[in-house]
Amino acid sequence: MGRVLAVIIWIITLLSVLLFVSGKWWFPTAISDHAPALDRQFMITILVVGISFTAAQIGLGWMVWKYRDTGKSGDRAVYTHGSNRLEVLWTVITAFVFIALGVMGQSVWASLRLHDAPAGSYSVSVVAQQFQWNFHYAGRDNKFGRTDPQLIDDSALNFVGLDSSDPSAADDAVTAALAIPVNRPVELRLRAKDVIHNFWVPQLRFKQDLVPGMEIKVHFTANKVGKYELACAELCGQLHFKMKSYMLVLPEEEIQALQVLPQEQFQAKMVELLAKYPLPTN
């Protein structure tokens, strides 16, 4: 039985490695400037972890094979404490590998979250709630109207608490889908009204929590026109599975045309653009 179990372990290990090497189930095509660096870091990490996983499973199979039950009634179990030197060695090696991977990967993460967005970035305020996305756009004047939590009224479709008495709010628009320009830095101002949500677009290679009581500013540059699914990647309640929307990456001229439209026309144009662009197939 020991030999059979060892062979099963080795077969499962081989199939797992082949699953990753084949690339059949892999990331969708990337659409952001930071994606190549992130994908490269992921490949380094998966290679290191893959080698460790394979070596550990081969070793496990060998131990199961060698120390299997031989059926001899006179055999007795032997207790061994092991080697302190070996324990220290593999602990130090493991710590070094994971710390090195963390240091290597922090530059991309920090560049998107710990630095201000470049000058001229396109800014959108994102407000998440159970179970929908709200995207607040500054209008022709490029100034966001004042918002106040006490003014939030979902029944009146004022999902972000926009103050209509503020002159800067007159040309603002709020929609359920995100539209951003291609090849131009985009700054998102992320907020949540109730519980923790998570902004995730797989092709963008970007995920970020939205935390109640905080405004989290992040920025990135999308480099491919199209429509992409946007999901909440943090369990946020019973209808979490329904909390999804779309991100449109548009040519600059279409963004400029949207920006000057009043709320109702903005909404209608967004519906038209969402129908115009198909979802990617890979």
Buried (B, 14 or more C-beta within 10 A) or exposed (E): EBEEBBEEBBEEBEEBBEEBEEEEEEBBEBBBBBBEBBBEBEEBBEEBEBEEBBEEBBEBBEEBBEEBEEEEEEEEEEEEEEEEEEEEEEEEEEEEBEEEBEEEBEEBEEEBEEEEBEEEBBBBBBBBBBBBBBBBBBBEEEBBBBBEEEBBEEEEEBBBBBBEEBEBBBBBBBBBBBBBBBEBBBBBBBBBBEBBBBBBBBBBBBEBBBBEEEEBBBBBBBBBBBBBBBBBBBEBBEEBEEBBBBBBBBEEEBBEEBBEBEBEEBBEBBEEBBEEBEEBEE
